[in-house]
Amino acid sequence: MKTITLEIPDTLDWESEEKLKAELTFYLSELLEEKESYQALKARRIPKFGCAKGKFRMAADFDAPIDHFDEYMPS
């Protein structure tokens, strides 16, 4: 959550009013971008268990010992 602090004087001259409008516009655009990114993240599809079935193959010798580790293996 973001917090914003605005100091609004009792009387505004034209320059201060324009500056305040610019700050509010910037802040609102930031909020809208944050909302859009949240909605995009929320809309992202959540994968279901088993959705990658058949897309990966293991080598037939996957469990075979690796020759480079012979010196580390017990005899």
TORMIFI-888350 format. One line per field, with one value per atom (N, C-alpha, C): atom name; x, y, z; residue number from 1. Coordinates in steps of 0.05 Angstrom, whole numbers, plus 32768, in hexadecimal, padded with zeros to 4 digits. Example, Ala and Ser with C-alpha at 12.3 -4.5 7.8 and 13.67 -1.06 7.14 Angstrom:
residues 2
at = (N,CA,C,N,CA,C)
east = (8108,80F6,8108,8101,8111,8102)
north = (7F8E,7FA6,7FBE,7FD3,7FEB,8001)
up = (809C,809C,809C,808E,808F,809D)
i = (1,1,1,2,2,2)
***
This chain:
residues 75
at = (N,CA,C,N,CA,C,N,CA,C,N,CA,C,N,CA,C,N,CA,C,N,CA,C,N,CA,C,N,CA,C,N,CA,C,N,CA,C,N,CA,C,N,CA,C,N,CA,C,N,CA,C,N,CA,C,N,CA,C,N,CA,C,N,CA,C,N,CA,C,N,CA,C,N,CA,C,N,CA,C,N,CA,C,N,CA,C,N,CA,C,N,CA,C,N,CA,C,N,CA,C,N,CA,C,N,CA,C,N,CA,C,N,CA,C,N,CA,C,N,CA,C,N,CA,C,N,CA,C,N,CA,C,N,CA,C,N,CA,C,N,CA,C,N,CA,C,N,CA,C,N,CA,C,N,CA,C,N,CA,C,N,CA,C,N,CA,C,N,CA,C,N,CA,C,N,CA,C,N,CA,C,N,CA,C,N,CA,C,N,CA,C,N,CA,C,N,CA,C,N,CA,C,N,CA,C,N,CA,C,N,CA,C,N,CA,C,N,CA,C,N,CA,C,N,CA,C,N,CA,C,N,CA,C,N,CA,C,N,CA,C,N,CA,C,N,CA,C,N,CA,C,N,CA,C,N,CA,C,N,CA,C)
east = (8011,8000,8012,800A,801A,800B,801B,8010,8019,8007,800E,8005,8016,8010,800F,7FF9,7FF6,7FF1,7FFF,7FFA,7FEA,7FD1,7FBF,7FBB,7FC4,7FC1,7FA4,7F9D,7F81,7F7A,7F8C,7F87,7F9B,7F92,7FA3,7FA5,7FBD,7FC0,7FC2,7FC2,7FC0,7FD8,7FEF,8007,8006,7FFE,7FFC,7FE6,7FD1,7FBB,7FC4,7FD2,7FDC,7FF0,8001,8015,8006,7FF2,7FE3,7FD4,7FC9,7FBC,7FD0,7FE8,7FFD,8005,8008,800F,7FF9,7FE0,7FCA,7FC7,7FCC,7FCB,7FE0,7FF8,800E,8007,7FFE,7FF7,7FE1,7FCC,7FB7,7FC0,7FD2,7FDC,7FEC,7FFB,800A,7FF7,7FE2,7FCE,7FC1,7FBB,7FAE,7FC1,7FDB,7FEF,7FF1,7FF2,7FF4,7FDB,7FC4,7FAB,7FAC,7FB5,7FB6,7FCA,7FE1,7FF5,7FEA,7FDB,7FCF,7FBB,7FAA,7F96,7FA2,7FB8,7FC6,7FD2,7FDD,7FE8,7FD2,7FBC,7FA5,7F99,7F99,7F8D,7F9F,7FB8,7FCB,7FC1,7FC3,7FB9,7FCA,7FBE,7FCC,7FCE,7FE6,7FE8,7FDC,7FD0,7FC3,7FD6,7FD4,7FE5,7FE2,7FF8,7FF9,7FF7,7FF7,7FF4,800C,8023,803B,8040,802C,802F,8035,804A,8052,8065,806B,807C,809A,80A0,80BC,80C1,80DA,80E2,80FC,80FF,8118,8127,8141,8152,814F,8152,814E,8163,817B,8191,8193,817D,817C,8189,8183,818D,81A8,81B4,81CD,81E3,81F8,820D,821D,8227,8236,8254,8261,827D,8290,828A,829B,829B,8288,8287,8290,829E,82A8,82B9,82CB,82DD,82CE,82B6,82A6,8293,828F,827C,828A,827A,8286,828C,82A1,82A8,8299)
north = (7FE9,8000,8019,802C,8045,805A,806C,8082,809B,80AE,80C8,80DE,80F2,8109,8121,812F,8148,815F,8174,818C,819F,81A4,81B5,81CF,81E5,81FE,8207,8219,8224,8232,8241,824F,8245,8243,823A,824F,8254,8265,8253,825F,8250,823C,8245,8234,821C,8221,820B,81F7,8201,81EF,81DD,81E8,81D9,81C3,81CB,81B8,81A2,81A8,8194,8181,818C,817C,8169,8172,8162,814B,8151,813C,8127,8131,811E,810D,8119,8109,80F4,80FB,80E8,80D1,80D8,80C4,80B1,80BC,80AC,809A,80A4,8092,807B,8080,806B,8056,805F,804D,803C,8048,8039,8025,802C,8018,8001,8007,7FF2,7FDF,7FEB,7FDB,7FC9,7FD4,7FC5,7FAE,7FB3,7F9D,7F88,7F8F,7F7C,7F6B,7F78,7F69,7F56,7F5E,7F4D,7F35,7F39,7F24,7F11,7F1C,7F0C,7EFB,7F07,7EF9,7EE3,7EE3,7ECF,7EB3,7EA2,7E86,7E77,7E6A,7E5A,7E3E,7E32,7E17,7E03,7DEF,7DD9,7DC1,7DB1,7D9A,7D87,7D80,7D6D,7D7B,7D95,7DA3,7DA0,7D98,7D94,7D77,7D66,7D49,7D44,7D35,7D2E,7D42,7D58,7D6C,7D68,7D57,7D52,7D34,7D2E,7D12,7D0F,7CF9,7CF3,7CDF,7CE1,7CCE,7CB2,7C9D,7C82,7C7C,7C87,7C82,7C98,7CA4,7CBA,7CB2,7C9A,7C90,7C83,7C80,7C73,7C84,7C76,7C85,7C96,7CAC,7CBE,7CB8,7CB4,7CAC,7CC0,7CD9,7CED,7CEC,7CDF,7CDD,7CC2,7CB2,7C98,7C9A,7CAE,7CB0,7CB7,7CC2,7CC9,7CB3,7C9F,7C89,7C74,7C69,7C53,7C3B,7C2C,7C14,7BFC)
up = (8000,8000,8000,7FEF,7FEE,7FFE,800A,8019,800B,8009,7FFD,8010,8012,8023,8012,8013,8004,8017,8013,8023,8012,801A,800B,801C,8012,8021,8020,8032,8033,801A,800F,7FF6,7FE1,7FC9,7FB3,7F9E,7F95,7F7E,7F66,7F4F,7F36,7F33,7F3A,7F37,7F4A,7F62,7F76,7F6E,7F63,7F5B,7F44,7F31,7F1A,7F24,7F37,7F42,7F51,7F60,7F6E,7F5B,7F45,7F31,7F24,7F1E,7F12,7F25,7F3F,7F52,7F55,7F56,7F58,7F3F,7F28,7F0F,7F0E,7F17,7F18,7F2B,7F42,7F57,7F4D,7F40,7F36,7F20,7F0E,7EF9,7F05,7F1A,7F28,7F33,7F3F,7F4B,7F35,7F1E,7F09,7EFD,7EFA,7EF0,7F03,7F1D,7F31,7F30,7F2C,7F2B,7F12,7EFB,7EE2,7EE5,7EF1,7EF4,7F07,7F1C,7F2E,7F1F,7F0F,7F01,7EEC,7EE0,7ECC,7EDB,7EF2,7F02,7F0B,7F13,7F1D,7F06,7EEE,7ED7,7ECC,7ED5,7ECB,7ED2,7EBF,7EC3,7ED7,7EEA,7EFE,7EF3,7EF0,7EE5,7EF8,7EEB,7EFB,7EFB,7F10,7F13,7EFB,7EEF,7ED9,7EBD,7EBC,7EA3,7E90,7E9B,7E8A,7E84,7E89,7E84,7E66,7E61,7E46,7E39,7E46,7E3A,7E40,7E53,7E5B,7E59,7E50,7E4F,7E5E,7E6D,7E7B,7E6A,7E6B,7E5D,7E6A,7E5A,7E64,7E79,7E77,7E8A,7E9F,7EA7,7EBA,7ED5,7EDE,7EF8,7EF7,7EDF,7EDC,7EE9,7EF4,7F01,7EED,7EF5,7EE4,7EE7,7ED0,7ED0,7EDE,7EDD,7EE9,7F08,7F14,7F31,7F3C,7F2C,7F35,7F4E,7F4F,7F66,7F80,7F7E,7F96,7F9F,7F8E,7F94,7FA6,7FB8,7FC9,7FB8,7FBF,7FB0,7FB8)
i = (1,1,1,2,2,2,3,3,3,4,4,4,5,5,5,6,6,6,7,7,7,8,8,8,9,9,9,10,10,10,11,11,11,12,12,12,13,13,13,14,14,14,15,15,15,16,16,16,17,17,17,18,18,18,19,19,19,20,20,20,21,21,21,22,22,22,23,23,23,24,24,24,25,25,25,26,26,26,27,27,27,28,28,28,29,29,29,30,30,30,31,31,31,32,32,32,33,33,33,34,34,34,35,35,35,36,36,36,37,37,37,38,38,38,39,39,39,40,40,40,41,41,41,42,42,42,43,43,43,44,44,44,45,45,45,46,46,46,47,47,47,48,48,48,49,49,49,50,50,50,51,51,51,52,52,52,53,53,53,54,54,54,55,55,55,56,56,56,57,57,57,58,58,58,59,59,59,60,60,60,61,61,61,62,62,62,63,63,63,64,64,64,65,65,65,66,66,66,67,67,67,68,68,68,69,69,69,70,70,70,71,71,71,72,72,72,73,73,73,74,74,74,75,75,75)
***
